[in-house]
Amino acid sequence: MQQKLIPTIPISNKINESELFTKYKSSYKSAFLDLSLYTFLFSSSFYSLWLFRSTWLNMLTIPFMALMNTKTFIMFHDCGHGSYTPNKTLNYIIGSLLGVFVFTPFCWSYHHYNHHLTNGNINNKLNHKHNETILHSLIEYKKMNKVMRFIYKIVRMPCIYYMFIQIVYFGVIQRIEVLVHKINKRHPFSQSMQKILFDTLFSNISLLLFVYYLLKFEMLYIYLINMYGFALIAMTTFHCQHTFNPPYVVNNEDWNAKNSGLLGSSFIQIPKYLKYFFHGIEYHHIHHINSKIPGYNLQKYHEDVISKSNVFDNIVKLSMIDCYNNLWLVLYDETKKKYITINEADEEINRIKNN
């Protein structure tokens, strides 16, 4: 269930954050063990896709592969943060290769870094959305004409937004997004144009080769179905990681990274049998406090903290039902300081008209 948050959360003196980070930072041994098991399961499921490509058994294989690609993306995401292994170059190599399987260039992580610098910061200096799945505020919605409101209602229906928009995002936008931002100087990426260009070309050329071999072995349509399932999981999870009530939305001078994690990031109650595939990303409150802690150590970090203090007592815990209900939260009401549904927005507009 969602829990009511308090404005600030004191850090207990019993916790030495530096020691905890040292204890749970990435290690070659842990990364090797995690990558070895992942490689075995991923290659086995990939082989199963090919083996059962013309039989009903793919009805079982495709969902498993979609879950495996969920883990693929989160491992790739860890590499982008430099947290999967202790070595920067090794993270880059592993991340670049994993990105091919989920249609995402490594330079995606450069853009994603801005998300960590701005989550919940409504007037941040980077001009980045404080919540990347909340496209408009209630005030902006009120200013739309009837046609635009109708279009927005259709687009933001969960069965549309989460089931079709992600096809455009992973299939098209991801291919060139960061490169376009670099060219337009829309975001102050510290990486050079040459590096971003290389990442983009490597990803796109590798993806073309990957698609070629998928076609050659009659697996393309099966893999695309699996990718659709993965992208659906990824988009809905990302939305629920930061979209809940009461929200953490503050001005630039009041924002800090710790509260962005503790107050602005959820702890999704993933069923135990699915935890392996989510690679610890459900402990999102910790990830936003310190993104250098690898996914395979987030649960251990969380359990260590709660055994020593009450620092996590008021984090937002979302059940699977909470996550489903939160998919309808699509606007930010600046007056009431909460996320609202389209129906709530329309009720507010009608109430104003009738008064």
C-alpha positions in Angstrom: 0.0 0.0 0.0 1.1 3.6 -0.6 2.2 5.2 2.6 1.9 8.9 3.7 5.3 10.6 3.6 6.7 13.1 6.0 8.6 16.2 4.6 12.0 15.0 5.6 13.6 11.8 6.8 16.4 12.1 9.3 19.4 9.8 8.8 20.1 7.7 11.9 23.5 8.0 13.5 23.7 4.2 13.4 24.3 4.3 9.7 27.6 5.1 8.2 26.7 5.7 4.6 30.3 5.6 3.4 30.9 2.2 5.0 27.7 0.8 3.6 28.6 1.9 0.1 32.0 0.3 0.4 30.4 -2.8 1.6 27.9 -3.1 -1.2 29.8 -1.5 -4.1 30.4 -3.6 -7.2 32.9 -6.4 -7.3 34.4 -8.5 -10.0 33.3 -11.7 -8.3 29.7 -10.6 -7.9 29.5 -9.2 -11.4 31.0 -12.4 -12.8 28.6 -14.6 -11.0 25.6 -12.5 -12.0 26.7 -12.2 -15.6 27.5 -16.0 -15.9 24.0 -17.0 -14.7 22.4 -14.3 -16.9 24.4 -15.5 -20.0 23.3 -19.1 -19.4 19.6 -18.2 -18.9 19.5 -15.7 -21.8 21.3 -17.9 -24.3 19.0 -20.8 -23.2 15.8 -18.8 -23.7 17.1 -17.4 -27.0 17.8 -20.9 -28.2 14.3 -21.9 -27.1 12.9 -19.1 -29.1 14.5 -20.6 -32.2 13.8 -24.2 -31.3 10.1 -23.7 -30.7 9.6 -20.9 -33.2 6.9 -22.7 -35.1 5.2 -24.4 -32.1 2.7 -23.4 -29.4 5.6 -23.8 -26.8 6.7 -20.3 -27.7 3.7 -19.1 -25.8 5.8 -20.0 -22.8 9.2 -19.0 -24.1 8.3 -15.5 -25.2 7.2 -14.2 -21.8 10.3 -15.7 -20.2 12.5 -14.0 -22.8 10.6 -10.7 -22.2 11.5 -11.0 -18.5 15.1 -11.8 -19.4 15.3 -8.7 -21.5 14.0 -6.7 -18.6 17.0 -7.9 -16.7 19.2 -7.2 -19.8 18.1 -3.6 -19.8 18.6 -3.1 -16.0 22.1 -4.6 -16.3 22.8 -2.3 -19.2 21.4 0.6 -17.1 23.9 -0.4 -14.3 26.7 -0.3 -16.8 25.7 3.2 -17.8 26.0 4.3 -14.2 29.4 2.6 -14.0 28.1 0.4 -11.2 27.9 -3.1 -12.7 31.7 -3.8 -12.4 34.5 -1.8 -10.7 36.1 -1.1 -14.1 34.8 1.8 -16.3 36.0 0.2 -19.6 34.5 -3.2 -18.8 31.2 -1.5 -17.9 31.3 0.3 -21.3 31.9 -2.9 -23.2 29.3 -5.0 -21.4 26.8 -2.2 -21.6 27.3 -1.6 -25.3 26.8 -5.3 -26.1 23.7 -5.7 -23.8 22.2 -2.6 -25.4 22.0 -4.3 -28.8 19.5 -6.9 -27.4 17.2 -4.2 -26.1 17.6 -1.8 -29.0 19.3 0.9 -26.9 22.7 2.7 -27.6 25.0 3.1 -24.6 24.8 6.9 -25.0 21.2 6.6 -23.6 22.9 6.6 -20.2 24.3 10.1 -20.8 20.7 11.4 -21.2 19.5 9.2 -18.3 22.0 10.8 -16.0 19.9 14.1 -16.2 17.0 12.2 -14.8 18.9 11.6 -11.6 19.9 15.2 -11.4 16.3 16.5 -11.9 13.8 13.9 -10.6 11.2 15.9 -8.6 12.9 19.3 -9.4 10.1 21.2 -11.1 12.3 24.2 -12.2 15.7 22.6 -12.6 18.4 24.4 -14.5 18.7 21.6 -17.1 15.1 22.3 -18.2 14.5 18.6 -17.9 11.0 17.2 -17.0 10.8 16.6 -13.3 8.8 13.5 -14.2 9.4 12.1 -17.6 6.1 10.3 -17.9 4.0 13.2 -16.8 3.9 15.3 -20.0 1.6 18.1 -18.8 0.3 19.9 -15.7 -3.4 20.6 -15.0 -2.9 24.2 -15.9 -1.5 23.2 -19.3 -4.4 20.8 -19.8 -6.9 23.5 -19.1 -5.3 25.7 -21.7 -5.8 23.0 -24.4 -8.7 23.4 -26.8 -11.3 20.6 -27.0 -9.6 18.8 -29.9 -6.2 18.7 -28.1 -7.8 17.5 -24.9 -9.5 14.7 -26.8 -6.2 13.7 -28.4 -4.4 13.8 -25.1 -7.1 11.7 -23.4 -6.7 9.0 -26.2 -2.9 9.1 -26.1 -2.7 8.8 -22.3 -5.0 5.9 -22.0 -2.9 3.1 -20.5 -3.9 0.7 -23.3 -2.5 3.2 -25.8 0.4 5.0 -24.1 2.0 2.0 -22.6 1.2 -0.4 -25.4 2.0 1.6 -28.5 4.1 4.7 -27.6 6.9 2.4 -26.4 7.2 0.9 -29.9 8.0 4.4 -31.3 10.4 5.0 -28.4 12.5 1.9 -28.5 12.1 1.4 -32.3 12.7 4.9 -33.5 13.5 7.6 -31.0 16.2 5.6 -29.2 18.2 5.3 -32.5 19.1 9.0 -32.7 17.8 10.7 -29.6 21.0 11.5 -27.7 22.8 12.4 -31.0 20.1 14.9 -31.9 20.2 16.4 -28.4 24.0 16.8 -28.7 23.7 18.5 -32.1 21.0 20.8 -30.9 22.8 21.5 -27.7 19.5 20.8 -25.9 21.3 19.0 -23.0 24.8 19.8 -21.7 26.3 16.3 -22.2 29.9 16.3 -21.1 30.7 13.5 -23.6 32.1 14.5 -26.9 30.3 14.5 -30.2 32.7 11.8 -31.5 31.9 9.5 -28.5 28.1 9.9 -28.9 28.3 9.5 -32.6 30.3 6.3 -32.2 27.9 4.9 -29.6 25.0 5.7 -32.0 26.6 4.1 -35.0 27.8 1.0 -33.1 24.3 0.5 -31.8 22.5 1.0 -35.1 25.0 -1.1 -37.1 25.0 -3.9 -34.5 21.2 -3.8 -34.5 21.0 -4.1 -38.3 23.3 -7.2 -38.1 21.2 -8.6 -35.3 18.0 -8.1 -37.3 19.6 -9.7 -40.3 20.5 -12.9 -38.4 17.0 -12.9 -36.8 15.5 -12.9 -40.2 18.0 -15.5 -41.4 17.0 -17.9 -38.7 13.3 -17.1 -38.9 13.1 -15.5 -35.5 12.5 -11.8 -36.1 8.7 -11.7 -35.5 9.1 -13.8 -32.4 11.9 -11.6 -31.0 9.8 -8.4 -31.7 6.9 -9.9 -29.8 9.3 -10.5 -26.9 10.6 -6.9 -27.2 7.1 -5.6 -27.1 6.5 -7.5 -23.8 9.8 -6.2 -22.4 9.1 -2.6 -23.4 5.6 -2.7 -21.8 7.2 -3.9 -18.5 9.9 -1.2 -18.8 7.6 1.7 -19.4 5.0 0.8 -16.8 7.7 0.2 -14.2 9.5 3.5 -14.9 6.2 5.3 -14.6 5.4 3.8 -11.2 8.9 4.4 -9.9 8.2 8.1 -9.7 4.5 8.6 -10.1 2.5 8.3 -6.9 0.8 10.4 -4.3 1.9 12.3 -2.4 4.6 13.2 -4.9 8.0 14.7 -4.4 7.9 17.9 -6.5 9.9 20.8 -5.2 11.7 23.9 -6.4 15.4 23.9 -7.4 16.6 25.4 -4.1 14.8 22.8 -2.0 15.8 19.8 -4.1 18.5 17.3 -3.1 19.4 13.8 -4.4 18.7 12.1 -1.1 15.1 13.2 -0.9 14.8 12.5 -4.6 15.4 8.9 -3.6 13.7 8.7 -0.2 10.6 10.8 -1.1 10.6 10.8 -4.9 11.2 7.1 -5.7 9.1 4.1 -4.9 9.8 0.7 -3.5 7.7 -1.6 -5.7 6.7 -4.8 -4.0 7.8 -7.2 -6.8 6.8 -10.8 -6.2 9.7 -13.0 -5.1 9.5 -15.2 -8.2 10.1 -12.1 -10.4 12.8 -10.5 -8.4 15.7 -12.0 -10.4 14.4 -10.4 -13.6 14.1 -6.9 -12.1 17.7 -7.0 -10.9 17.0 -5.0 -7.7 15.5 -1.9 -9.6 12.4 -2.2 -7.4 14.6 -0.7 -4.6 14.5 2.5 -6.6 14.7 4.7 -3.5 18.2 3.4 -2.9 19.2 3.7 -6.5 18.4 7.4 -6.5 20.3 7.9 -3.3 23.4 6.2 -4.7 23.4 5.0 -8.3 26.8 3.5 -7.9 25.4 0.5 -5.9 24.8 -2.3 -8.4 21.4 -3.9 -8.8 22.6 -7.2 -7.4 23.4 -5.5 -4.1 20.4 -3.2 -3.7 18.3 -5.7 -1.7 21.2 -6.4 0.6 21.8 -2.7 1.2 18.1 -2.2 1.9 17.9 -5.0 4.4 21.1 -3.9 6.1 19.7 -0.3 6.6 16.4 -1.4 8.0 18.1 -3.7 10.5 20.0 -0.7 11.9 17.6 2.2 11.7 14.2 3.5 10.8 15.4 5.5 7.8 13.3 3.6 5.3 10.1 3.5 7.5 8.3 6.2 5.4 9.3 5.4 1.9 6.5 4.8 -0.6 5.8 1.1 -1.0 3.7 0.2 -4.0 1.9 -3.1 -4.4 1.1 -4.5 -7.8 -2.4 -3.1 -7.5 -1.1 0.3 -6.6 1.1 0.2 -9.7 -1.9 -0.7 -11.9 -4.0 2.2 -10.4 -1.1 4.7 -10.8 -1.0 4.1 -14.5 -4.0 6.5 -14.7 -2.1 9.3 -13.0 -1.2 11.5 -16.0 -1.3 15.2 -15.0 0.3 17.2 -12.2 -2.0 19.5 -10.3 0.2 22.4 -9.1 -2.5 23.8 -6.8 -3.2 20.6 -4.9 0.4 19.3 -5.4 -0.6 15.9 -6.5 -0.8 13.7 -9.6 -4.3 13.3 -11.0 -6.2 11.3 -13.6 -7.9 12.7 -16.7 -11.3 12.2 -15.0 -10.2 14.3 -12.1 -9.0 17.0 -14.4 -12.3 17.1 -16.3 -14.3 17.2 -13.1 -12.2 20.3 -12.0 -12.9 22.0 -15.3 -16.6 21.3 -15.1 -16.8 22.5 -11.5 -15.2 25.8 -12.6 -17.6 26.2 -15.5 -20.6 25.6 -13.3 -19.6 28.1 -10.6 
